[in-house]
């Protein structure tokens, strides 16, 4: 990750508008999937709070959970020390025993781990499902050992399925998912994980909230992330044109990664227990083609069209309209800072090391 000056500036901007952040002082926060697109941005925001706290009082203890210490150290560099980030080994497919729990136990657990790569949905659908369900079970069991802790599960807009109407999804609106299609391994397991959280609250009193991001983009993408929202900026940053494998007419709720991170922390701090919150910037609800055009124009490239292979078509998101209504999130006091054009410029500034 290149900590471009604009990215650090934006991290400070997120901190300044995050209501209730004082509650994080002196707390221990576990973030699973901490080297991924979303989890790493959340860690960046928390670490920046520590870095900017010159007298080191009220430091947040950040546990960056993932499978590889080396990968975590490569992602955060010297911010591991300056941002008070510690590595915590976590493999979503492997159960954790109480002897493996961190000491002290976390006050907040942000569960952002799980397969989010469409290519993996196609090649490893069983692993995709079990990673989501077993990983969530492990996080909930850890939370059960610390009364008063809170879990935030990072779910997905794909839980909503397909619908015929054009209005954005509200949190209680659900369409259809073809449960015999292996591509449904992703939305079905995300639905199951949300129900698992609700079941743990009913059975064990675990406090939880759910965040449902739409299509998130930004410079924290991983090299293996081949989703369109990551591939488009990567291509133009490499001097390539964007190649669309469809008409690009599908409507999506796009969200710049630091807007997503601030929304997650807002839900963590202010969300109502047992409730889900859409993460969507109302200024970034556009078609896939429009998003491609914004990135292409920002980098002086073109948008081209090409027919997909059968293998590519098999892992496409089947939702024609996955736009999200963000009213419930906004009622918590959250407001997006980055529209589509600003988010694209910020992303390319980091990837191409240029001024914005």
C-alpha positions as CSV (number, residue, x, y, z in Angstrom):
1,X,0.0,0.0,0.0
2,X,1.3,3.4,-1.0
3,X,0.4,5.9,1.7
4,X,0.0,8.8,-0.7
5,X,-0.4,12.3,0.9
6,X,-4.0,12.6,-0.3
7,X,-4.9,9.2,1.3
8,X,-3.4,10.2,4.7
9,X,-5.2,13.5,4.4
10,X,-8.4,11.7,3.8
11,X,-7.8,9.3,6.8
12,X,-7.6,12.4,9.0
13,X,-10.7,13.7,7.4
14,X,-12.6,10.5,8.3
15,X,-11.4,10.8,11.9
16,X,-12.6,14.4,12.2
17,X,-16.2,13.6,11.1
18,X,-16.6,10.3,12.9
19,X,-19.1,10.9,15.6
20,X,-18.6,9.1,18.9
21,X,-14.9,8.1,18.2
22,X,-14.0,9.0,21.8
23,X,-15.6,5.6,22.8
24,X,-12.7,3.8,21.0
25,X,-10.0,5.2,23.2
26,X,-8.3,2.6,25.2
27,X,-10.3,-0.2,23.6
28,X,-9.2,-3.4,21.9
29,X,-10.5,-3.8,18.3
30,X,-10.2,-7.0,16.4
31,X,-10.5,-6.7,12.6
32,X,-10.6,-9.9,10.6
33,X,-9.7,-9.8,6.9
34,X,-7.4,-6.9,7.9
35,X,-5.3,-7.1,4.8
36,X,-8.3,-7.0,2.4
37,X,-10.0,-4.2,0.6
38,X,-12.4,-3.2,3.4
39,X,-10.7,-4.5,6.5
40,X,-7.3,-2.8,5.7
41,X,-9.0,0.6,5.3
42,X,-10.8,0.3,8.6
43,X,-7.4,-0.5,10.2
44,X,-5.9,2.5,8.4
45,X,-8.5,4.8,9.9
46,X,-8.0,3.4,13.4
47,X,-4.2,3.5,13.1
48,X,-4.2,7.1,11.9
49,X,-6.1,8.0,15.1
50,X,-3.2,6.5,17.1
51,X,-0.5,8.1,15.0
52,X,-2.1,11.6,15.3
53,X,-2.5,11.2,19.1
54,X,0.9,12.7,19.9
55,X,0.9,12.0,23.7
56,X,-0.2,8.4,23.1
57,X,-3.0,8.7,25.7
58,X,-6.1,6.6,25.0
59,X,-4.4,4.4,22.4
60,X,-6.6,2.0,20.5
61,X,-5.2,-1.5,20.5
62,X,-5.7,-2.8,17.0
63,X,-5.6,-6.6,16.3
64,X,-5.1,-7.2,12.6
65,X,-6.4,-10.7,12.0
66,X,-5.4,-12.8,9.0
67,X,-3.6,-15.9,7.8
68,X,-0.2,-14.3,7.2
69,X,2.0,-12.2,9.5
70,X,4.2,-11.4,6.5
71,X,1.3,-10.2,4.4
72,X,0.0,-8.0,7.3
73,X,3.5,-6.5,7.8
74,X,3.8,-5.9,4.1
75,X,0.4,-4.2,3.9
76,X,0.9,-1.8,6.9
77,X,4.7,-1.5,7.0
78,X,6.0,0.8,9.8
79,X,2.5,1.6,10.7
80,X,2.3,-1.7,12.5
81,X,4.4,0.0,15.3
82,X,3.4,3.6,14.9
83,X,-0.3,2.8,14.6
84,X,-0.3,0.3,17.5
85,X,-1.3,-2.6,15.2
86,X,-0.6,-6.2,16.3
87,X,-0.9,-9.3,14.2
88,X,-3.4,-11.9,15.3
89,X,-3.5,-15.3,13.4
90,X,-6.9,-16.1,12.0
91,X,-8.0,-18.6,9.4
92,X,-11.7,-18.5,8.9
93,X,-11.8,-22.2,8.0
94,X,-10.0,-23.3,11.2
95,X,-11.9,-23.3,14.6
96,X,-10.4,-21.3,17.5
97,X,-10.0,-22.7,21.0
98,X,-10.3,-20.3,24.0
99,X,-6.5,-20.8,24.6
100,X,-5.9,-19.1,21.2
101,X,-8.0,-16.0,22.1
102,X,-6.2,-12.7,22.5
103,X,-5.5,-11.3,26.0
104,X,-7.3,-9.1,26.7
105,X,-10.3,-10.1,24.7
106,X,-11.5,-7.5,22.2
107,X,-14.2,-5.0,23.0
108,X,-15.1,-4.7,19.4
109,X,-14.9,-7.4,16.7
110,X,-15.2,-6.3,13.0
111,X,-15.6,-9.4,10.9
112,X,-14.5,-8.5,7.4
113,X,-12.9,-11.8,6.4
114,X,-14.2,-14.0,3.6
115,X,-13.9,-14.8,-0.1
116,X,-15.0,-11.8,-2.1
117,X,-13.4,-12.8,-5.5
118,X,-15.9,-13.9,-8.2
119,X,-13.3,-16.2,-9.7
120,X,-13.2,-18.1,-6.4
121,X,-17.0,-18.4,-6.3
122,X,-16.7,-20.3,-9.6
123,X,-13.7,-22.5,-8.7
124,X,-14.3,-23.1,-5.0
125,X,-17.9,-22.6,-4.1
126,X,-17.8,-25.0,-1.1
127,X,-14.8,-23.1,0.4
128,X,-16.6,-19.8,-0.2
129,X,-19.6,-20.9,1.8
130,X,-17.7,-22.5,4.6
131,X,-15.2,-19.7,5.0
132,X,-18.1,-17.3,5.5
133,X,-20.1,-19.5,7.9
134,X,-17.3,-21.0,10.0
135,X,-15.4,-17.7,10.2
136,X,-18.5,-15.9,11.6
137,X,-19.1,-18.7,14.1
138,X,-15.5,-18.3,15.4
139,X,-15.9,-14.6,15.8
140,X,-19.3,-14.9,17.6
141,X,-17.8,-17.6,20.0
142,X,-15.0,-15.2,20.9
143,X,-17.4,-12.4,21.5
144,X,-19.4,-14.7,23.8
145,X,-16.4,-14.8,26.1
146,X,-16.4,-11.0,26.6
147,X,-19.6,-9.6,28.1
148,X,-20.3,-6.2,26.8
149,X,-18.4,-6.7,23.5
150,X,-19.9,-5.9,20.1
151,X,-19.6,-7.7,16.8
152,X,-20.0,-5.9,13.4
153,X,-20.4,-8.3,10.6
154,X,-19.5,-7.0,7.1
155,X,-22.0,-8.6,4.8
156,X,-22.9,-7.7,1.2
157,X,-25.6,-6.2,-0.9
158,X,-25.8,-9.5,-2.7
159,X,-27.9,-10.8,0.2
160,X,-30.9,-9.0,-1.4
161,X,-31.0,-11.1,-4.5
162,X,-32.9,-10.2,-7.7
163,X,-36.0,-8.0,-7.9
164,X,-38.0,-6.6,-10.8
165,X,-38.5,-3.1,-9.4
166,X,-36.1,-0.2,-9.9
167,X,-36.1,1.4,-6.4
168,X,-33.0,1.0,-4.2
169,X,-33.1,-1.8,-1.7
170,X,-34.1,-1.0,1.9
171,X,-32.8,-3.2,4.6
172,X,-36.0,-5.3,4.9
173,X,-36.5,-5.9,1.1
174,X,-35.4,-9.3,-0.2
175,X,-35.6,-10.7,-3.7
176,X,-34.8,-14.1,-5.1
177,X,-31.6,-16.2,-5.1
178,X,-31.3,-19.4,-7.1
179,X,-30.2,-21.7,-4.4
180,X,-29.2,-24.5,-6.9
181,X,-26.8,-22.2,-8.8
182,X,-23.2,-22.7,-7.5
183,X,-22.7,-18.9,-8.0
184,X,-25.2,-18.4,-5.1
185,X,-22.5,-19.8,-2.7
186,X,-21.7,-16.1,-2.0
187,X,-25.1,-14.5,-1.3
188,X,-26.5,-17.6,0.4
189,X,-23.6,-17.9,2.8
190,X,-23.8,-14.2,3.6
191,X,-27.5,-14.6,4.4
192,X,-26.7,-17.6,6.6
193,X,-24.0,-15.6,8.4
194,X,-26.4,-12.8,9.2
195,X,-28.9,-15.3,10.5
196,X,-26.2,-16.9,12.6
197,X,-25.5,-13.5,14.2
198,X,-29.2,-13.1,15.0
199,X,-29.3,-16.6,16.4
200,X,-26.3,-15.9,18.6
201,X,-28.0,-12.8,20.0
202,X,-31.2,-14.7,20.7
203,X,-29.4,-17.7,22.3
204,X,-26.4,-16.1,24.0
205,X,-27.2,-12.3,24.1
206,X,-24.4,-11.3,21.8
207,X,-24.6,-7.7,20.7
208,X,-24.1,-7.4,17.0
209,X,-24.8,-5.1,14.0
210,X,-24.5,-5.8,10.3
211,X,-23.1,-3.6,7.6
212,X,-24.1,-4.3,4.0
213,X,-21.7,-2.6,1.6
214,X,-22.5,-2.3,-2.1
215,X,-19.6,-2.2,-4.6
216,X,-16.6,-0.8,-2.8
217,X,-13.5,0.6,-4.6
218,X,-10.3,2.4,-3.8
219,X,-6.5,2.0,-3.5
220,X,-6.7,-0.6,-0.8
221,X,-7.6,-3.3,-3.3
222,X,-5.5,-6.5,-3.3
223,X,-3.6,-7.8,-6.3
224,X,-6.0,-10.8,-6.5
225,X,-9.2,-8.7,-6.5
226,X,-10.6,-9.0,-10.0
227,X,-14.0,-7.4,-9.4
228,X,-14.9,-4.7,-11.9
229,X,-14.7,-2.0,-9.3
230,X,-11.0,-2.9,-8.7
231,X,-10.1,-4.0,-12.2
232,X,-11.1,-0.7,-13.8
233,X,-8.8,1.6,-11.8
234,X,-6.0,-0.9,-12.0
235,X,-6.3,-1.1,-15.8
236,X,-6.2,2.6,-16.4
237,X,-3.4,3.1,-13.9
238,X,-1.4,0.6,-15.9
239,X,-2.1,2.6,-19.1
240,X,-4.7,0.2,-20.5
241,X,-8.2,0.8,-21.8
242,X,-11.2,-0.6,-19.8
243,X,-12.8,-3.6,-21.4
244,X,-16.5,-4.2,-20.5
245,X,-17.8,-7.7,-20.8
246,X,-21.4,-6.6,-20.8
247,X,-23.5,-3.6,-21.8
248,X,-22.7,-2.1,-18.4
249,X,-26.3,-1.2,-17.8
250,X,-26.5,-2.8,-14.4
251,X,-27.1,-0.3,-11.6
252,X,-24.7,-0.4,-8.6
253,X,-24.2,1.5,-5.4
254,X,-20.5,2.4,-5.5
255,X,-18.7,3.6,-2.4
256,X,-15.1,4.9,-2.1
257,X,-13.3,2.8,0.5
258,X,-12.8,5.5,3.1
259,X,-16.5,6.3,3.0
260,X,-17.1,2.6,3.5
261,X,-14.7,2.5,6.5
262,X,-16.3,5.6,8.1
263,X,-19.7,4.0,7.6
264,X,-18.6,0.7,9.2
265,X,-17.2,2.6,12.3
266,X,-20.4,4.7,12.5
267,X,-22.5,1.5,12.6
268,X,-20.1,0.0,15.1
269,X,-20.5,2.9,17.4
270,X,-24.0,4.1,16.9
271,X,-26.0,1.3,15.2
272,X,-28.9,-0.4,16.9
273,X,-28.2,-3.9,18.2
274,X,-29.5,-6.6,15.9
275,X,-30.0,-4.3,12.9
276,X,-28.5,-4.2,9.4
277,X,-27.3,-1.0,7.6
278,X,-26.8,-0.5,3.9
279,X,-23.5,1.2,3.1
280,X,-24.1,3.4,0.0
281,X,-23.2,6.9,-1.0
282,X,-26.3,8.4,-2.6
283,X,-23.9,10.5,-4.9
284,X,-22.4,7.3,-6.4
285,X,-25.3,5.2,-7.6
286,X,-24.4,4.7,-11.2
287,X,-24.3,2.0,-13.9
288,X,-21.2,-0.1,-14.4
289,X,-20.6,1.6,-17.7
290,X,-20.8,5.1,-16.0
291,X,-18.3,4.0,-13.4
292,X,-16.0,2.7,-16.2
293,X,-16.3,6.0,-18.0
294,X,-15.4,8.1,-15.0
295,X,-12.2,6.1,-14.5
296,X,-11.4,6.1,-18.2
297,X,-11.8,9.9,-18.5
298,X,-9.8,10.5,-15.3
299,X,-6.9,8.6,-16.8
300,X,-7.3,9.6,-20.5
301,X,-8.3,6.1,-21.6
302,X,-11.2,4.6,-23.5
303,X,-14.0,2.1,-22.6
304,X,-14.2,-0.9,-25.0
305,X,-16.7,-3.7,-25.2
306,X,-16.0,-7.4,-25.6
307,X,-18.2,-10.5,-25.4
308,X,-17.5,-12.6,-22.2
309,X,-16.5,-16.2,-22.2
310,X,-18.9,-18.8,-20.7
311,X,-16.5,-19.1,-17.7
312,X,-16.7,-15.3,-17.1
313,X,-20.4,-15.2,-17.6
314,X,-20.9,-18.0,-15.0
315,X,-19.6,-15.9,-12.1
316,X,-21.3,-12.6,-13.0
317,X,-23.4,-11.0,-10.3
318,X,-27.0,-11.8,-11.5
319,X,-28.5,-8.6,-10.0
320,X,-29.4,-6.0,-12.6
321,X,-30.1,-3.4,-9.9
322,X,-28.3,-3.6,-6.6
323,X,-28.6,0.0,-5.6
324,X,-29.0,0.6,-1.9
325,X,-31.1,3.0,0.1
326,X,-28.8,4.6,2.7
327,X,-31.4,6.5,4.8
328,X,-31.0,4.2,7.9
329,X,-27.2,4.8,7.9
330,X,-27.6,8.5,7.3
331,X,-30.0,8.7,10.3
332,X,-27.0,7.7,12.5
333,X,-25.3,10.9,11.4
334,X,-23.2,9.5,8.5
335,X,-22.6,11.3,5.3
336,X,-20.4,10.3,2.4
337,X,-17.4,12.5,1.7
338,X,-16.5,11.2,-1.8
339,X,-18.7,11.2,-4.9
340,X,-17.8,9.0,-7.9
341,X,-15.5,11.6,-9.5
342,X,-13.7,12.5,-6.3
343,X,-13.3,8.8,-5.3
344,X,-11.9,8.0,-8.8
345,X,-9.4,10.8,-8.6
346,X,-8.3,9.8,-5.1
347,X,-7.9,6.2,-6.2
348,X,-5.8,7.0,-9.2
349,X,-3.7,9.5,-7.2
350,X,-2.6,6.6,-5.0
351,X,-2.1,4.1,-7.8
352,X,-0.3,6.5,-10.2
353,X,1.4,8.7,-7.5
354,X,0.0,11.9,-8.9
355,X,-1.4,15.1,-7.4
356,X,-5.1,15.6,-6.9
